[in-house]
Amino acid sequence: MKKLLTLFLITLFPYSLIHAQGSDYWQQHVDYTMEIDVDAENHQYAGKQTLVYTNNSPETLDRVYYHLYFNAFQPGSMMDVRSHTIEDPDRRVQDRIYHLSEDEIGYQRVRSLTQDGDPVEYTTDGTVLVVELNDPIEPGEMATFKMEWDAQVPLQIRRSGWNNAEGVEFSMSQWYPKLAEYDHQGWHPNEYVGREFHAPFGNFDVKITIDQNYVLGGTGILQNPNEIGYGYEEEGAEVNRPSGDKMTWHFQANNVIDFFWGADPDFKHVTAQVPDGPKLHFLYQQPAVVEEASEQENAQYTENWEQLVDYTIGAFEYANEHFGEYPYPQYTNLQGGDGGMEYPMGTLITGGRSLQSLVGVMVHEMYHSWYQNVIATNESLYEWMDEGFTSFASAETMAHLFNREGNVHSGSYRSYNYIVESGKEEPMTTHADHYNTNSAYGVAAYSKGAVFLNQLEYIIGEKAFRDGMKQYHQDWKMKHPTDLDFLQVMEKESGMILDWYYEYFVQTTKTIDYGINSVIGTPVETKVMLERVDLMPMPLDIVVEYKDGSKEMFYIPLRMMRNEKPAENEMERTVLEDWPWVEPDYHFTIDAPASEIKTITIDPTDRLADLNEKNDVFDVEALLED
């Protein structure tokens, strides 16, 4: 018995440590002060960084790691090799890294590093800097690291770089040596292969010195607007630029996980204000210079950016109301990069798009400020909690902005069905870097993640789900929640047991298929036989439509939910006996003859990710006519 008890405690401990992260929750803290001197002509810069690191963990640290992301943009890097060997490489990368010349590669070369004033040993290992500490950092202690480094900005291939496809000169993301995250699962010094990010929260004080003709934007609040001008100066203020060929832009940002910026001589800067929300900044080329576009198309792209202002205000208002309030004082939409990529207080997005595409990518990247930059899950481990939740929220916001109706998540369901039918689906618990194919990663992260939420609303009901989404934001903003932290919020809101849903839909690739097996009528009643065809159990909403046009719902909870969802509309509803998950069959009786019934439908709202729709509807009327 003693051995059995010991085994039970050992088995339980990792789960207890992760689940809700307990009352002993902690997170690390970083403060960056950086000075950057940019050689714009040669796409290089020299950097100085002072990093104050606070160890809030209960562990003593004798080593730290930095990310050196630009080192990925060199022939033979892991990112290069990964793109050569994966079955379906990202079309933006493919073999482009392999063919970079010496003046096009990226690098971050550390020249010196000290810990609390003393030189410290370090080794560069691809995109990771391994630092052996002189003195361990004890729990509750701080250490100050000072670094000098040289960097070359890569030709723009993936997310960051110079001269993107639209001619934007600098898209500066993943551009500085960034301390890796240490959390309850240890260090996360993942090599950069073009996937996701994870970092501790902290404060940034950044000075960027660059040629005076460049216009900048990015994370943080500009501290010297009246020196800079370019639309940043206070209303009515006189611009007093310093003499010389270069100018220093000074930004500060508090409680963020990263810092990005972009720069181009042709940027136009426009501002707007979200009512009771952040100040918005828009930086885009004026005029648009998309090379493959006609003069008329470029004029339309410029007009689209002008219209983007009002759409962004509307998107922020909708998000603040439905998903929790944005906590930062500003947000920047900045043209650049290779599509759309999120960073704290802003995004890099390409501008040569139709209006709906431009608004769509803006809305998607904006929501990353809710699910990656404010609720900062480890998106390498829980990519579906970032991309999936973002896809869910952005689909609903786009429907609001453009008056779309119907199931706005139907595209996510189609993608999920596709990957299942292809036989290439992998569990959502797969680390983002280690999916066998890019398509399996994309569907798991974006599509199945969105389906997870929409189907969760089906399980627990609309009110509990909507309240839970806002409570999740309130409870976990500026923190690093796990998947089980989210699940606990939803269990509390709904009063249901939901571990079964997480275990089936996230941890496995088991699928859902329920069917109406038979309908047997008598002069006074109708008996309906249901079957669970595939392995994943679910509660069922079954709607009976009568020939007189009326409808009635029959609701079958799962026994292991230990609760039932409230009625979601005014339709008459009968709550039936729970369906135990082990039972493949279930039957219930309708108190009406089959002659009065038109159809019987499983989940007419299409929120259930049932892979076979053909057996979800039984056309009683047609059968009787035959």
Secondary structure, 3 states (H helix, E strand, C coil): CHHHHHHHHHHHHHHHHHHHHCCCCCCCEEEEEEEEEEECCCCEEEEEEEEEEECCCCCCEEEEEEECHHHHCCCCCHHHHHHHHCCCCCCCCCCCCCCCCCCCCCEEEEEEEEECCEECEEEEECCEEEEEEEEEECCCCEEEEEEEEEEECCECCCCCEECCCCCCCEEECCCCCEECCEECCEECCCCCCCCCCCCCEEEEEEEEEEECCCEEEECCEECCHHHHCCCCCCCCCCCCCCCCCEEEEEEEEEEECCCCEEEECCEEEEEEECCCCCEEEEEEECCCCCCCCCHHHHHHHHHHHHHHHHHHHHHHHHHHHHHCCCCCCEEEEEECCCCEEEECCEEEECCCCCHHHHHHHHHHHHHHHHHCCCECCCCCCCHHHHHHHHHHHHHHHHHHHCCCCCCCCHHHHHHHHHHHHHCCCCCCCCCHHHCCCHHHHHHHHHHHHHHHHHHHHHHHCHHHHHHHHHHHHHHHCCECCCHHHHHHHHHHHHCCCCHHHHHHHCCCCCCECEEEEEEEECCCCEEEEEEECCCCCCCEEEEEEECCCCEEEEEECEHHHCCCCCCCCCCEEEECCCECCCCCEEEEEECCCHHHEEEEEECCCCCCCECCHHHCEEEHHHHHHC
